[in-house]
Amino acid sequence: GPYHDLIVPSLRPSFGVIGLSRVLSPSALVLGGMAATAYLVHFSAYDFYSDLEDNSLRRFGLLSAAGFGGTCLISVVMMSLGFLTFGGNSAGLILNNYSSRDAGATACRFVTAVSLIGSYPIFFRGIKSAFLDLFYKDKEITDRFSKTLTKLLLGSLAGLALVLKNAGFTVSFVGAVMGSAIIYVFPPYMYLKSTSRRIRSGALRLSKRVRAERMASRVIIGLGALMGVVGGSVTVMDAFFPRLLSMQ
């Protein structure tokens, strides 16, 4: 294209060089971590259910299926288009592969910025609520403390954003660790705590089915923790110690 010479060589299209060796290597877990971030909205589930018109479990199930299904479709299409354009040199943020003088890419960067700014309050609300529930549960939260906490959290996140230049690393690491925790660890853990409480109170009988489900929950927690540790470790190695992975 007209901007080929303006693009860093490592970001130019590359095909037929790496082959399936990379796909079958531990680095494939980085992609899995990135994909997991598309579904990290569990902390807003209650808000979505409450705001749903004529809310019911059936309507909420349909909303969830449509939301996750649409997200999956969009992610697959965009990921495929990016890879089919740049191949093995696809950057963590695909827009980085395009020249700064490319008008179309510049427009996409602007739209991405608008999307990030617009969605930031939603995610930040979840982070702040979770922080308060974890460390200040059943304590009075004054308006002054709430504002101070907001400034500290925003400042910390902004500081990390200034230090971490690789968006792909951030997305994949969060996806690998938090994705595994939210999808595989937290739900079965909550089930174990809930069933234990109901068994002690006599509201639930410890039948063979309940025993099997509790055992399966423990197995899932173990697998989720393992996936989080391995995925997070591989992501760090891929971003900062790529030679270690190339020896695999």
N, C-alpha and C positions, 0 to 999 in steps of 0.2 A: 504494500500500500504506500501512499504518499508520505507516511510518517515512519516507515520502517527504520530508517537510519537514525531517528530520534529516540528509539526505544532501546533500553539497556539490553545487551545480548542475552542475558539470562532470563529476560522476560519476553523474548521473541518466540514465535511458534516453534515447537519441536515435536516431531513425530517419528516413530519407528526407532527410537534410541534406547529407551529403557526396557520396553517390552513388559511381559507379564511378571518379571522378577519383582518389580516394585509393587505390583498389585497383590502378590502373594507374600510380601514382606510385612514385618510389624508396622511399617509406616501406613499401611491401610487403616490402622486404628485411628490415625489422625483424621481421615475422612469420616470415620464413624463418629468421632467426637464432634466434628463440625455439624454433621447431620442431626445429632441429638439436640443441638441448641434450638432447632426449629420447633421443638415440642415442649420447651421449658416455660409453660404458662400455668402450671398447676396451682401456683400461689394465688392466681386470680380466678380460680374456678368458682369460689363462693360469690365473688362480685358478678361474674357472668351469669350465674344461676339466679341471683337476686334481681338483676336488671332485666332478665328475660321476660318478655310479655307472656302472661298466662303460663308462668313457669310450672313445670312438672318434670319428673325424672325422664319421661319419654321425650319431651321436647328438648330437654337439656342433652339427652343422648344424641338426638338428631343434630343439634347444634355442634356438639363435640365432633361427631363423625364428619360433618360438612367442613368444619374448621380444620381438623387434622388432615382430612383427605385433600382439601384444597391446598393446604400447606405442602403436603407431600408432592402433589402434582407440580406445583410451581417450583419447588426445590429441585426436583428431578429435571424438569425442562431447562431451568436456568443453568444448573450444573452441567448438563449435557452440552448446551450451547457454548459455555465457556471452555470446556475441555476440547470440543471439536474445533474450536478456534485456535487455542494455544497449546493443546496437548500436554506434554510432560512439564512444560515451563509455566503452567497455570499458577498464578500467584494466589495466596490465601484470600486476598481481596482482588477479584478478577479485574476490577477497574484499573489496578496498578499496571496491568499489562499494556494498557493503551497509552498512547502519547498524550502529553498534557495539551497538545495543540489539536487533538481530535475533538471536534465540536460535539459529536454525539456522546462520546465518553464524558466530556465535561458536563453535559446536560444530565447524564446519569449520575454523576457525582453530586450534582446539586440536588437531584431528587432523593438520593440516598441520605444526604445531610438532612433534608426536610423530614424524611422518615425517621431517622435517628432522634432528631429533636422532638418530633411528635410522640414517639413511643417511649422516650426516656422517662417522663413522669409516671407512666404505668408501671414500668419495671422498678423505678425508684420507690414508689409507694409500697410495692411488695417487699423490697429490701428493708425499708424502714420499719414496716409493720412486723416483719419477722425478727428483726433485731430487738424491738421492744418486747415482743412476746417471749423471746429467749432470755433476755437479761433483766427486764423490768416488769415481769408479769405480776399482776395484782398490786402494782405500785402506782402512786399518783404521778401523772405526767403533766407538768405545767407547760404553759404556752412558751415560756422562755426556754425551758429545757428542750422542747420539741424543735424550736428554731435553731438552737445551738447544735443539736444532734444532726439536723439537716445540713448545716454548714460543714460540720466535720465529715459527714459521709460524702457530701458532694466534693469537698476538698480532697479527700483521700482518693476518690474515683478519678478526679481530674488529674491528680498527681500521677496515678498509675497510667492514665491515658498518655501523658507526656513522656513517660519513660518507655512504655511498651510500644514499639513502632510496628511490630508485625501483627496485623489484625487477624491473620490466619491462626497464629499461635493462641491468641486470646480466645477466639471462638472455639477452637478445637479443645483447648485445655478445660474451659468452662463446660463444654459439652461432655467431655469424657468423664470429668469428676462429678459435676452436678447432675448431668444426665443420668449417669449410673445410680446416683443417690436417690434422685426423685422418682426414677422409673422402677428401680429394682430393690432399693434398700428401704426407703421410707414407708411405702404402702404395706409390705409384709410386716415391718416392725410395728406399725400402727395396729395391724390385725392381731399380732401377738399380744400387745398390751391390752387391746380391747377384749380379746377372748379370755385373757388371764383375769381381768377384773370381773367379767361376767361369770366365770367359773367359780371364783371365790365367793361371789354374792349369791350363787345358786341359780342365776338366771340362764345359765348355759350348761348343758350336760357334756361332759368330756367323752363323747362318743368316738368310735373308730374314725369316722369322717373328720371330726374336729382334730383328732390327733394327727391324721395324715396331712391335713391342711396346715397345721402348725409346723410339722416337720418340713413340708415343702417350702413354707415361708422362711424357715431357717436356712435351707439350701439356697433359696433365691437371694437372701441377704448376703450369704457368703460369696456367691457368684457375682453379685452386683459390686461388692467391695473389691473383689479381685479385678473385675473389669475396670473399675474406676482407677485403681492403683496402676494397673498395666497401661491403660489408655493414657492416663496423665503422665506417666513416666516416658512413654514413647513420644508423646507430644513435646515434652521438654527436650528429649534427646534429638528429635527431628529439627527443632528450632535452634538449639544451641550447640549440639554435638552431633551433627549429621554424619560424621565419619564413622561413628560407632554403629549407626544403622546400616551404613553402606557395606560394613564388613559382614552383615548377616547373610 
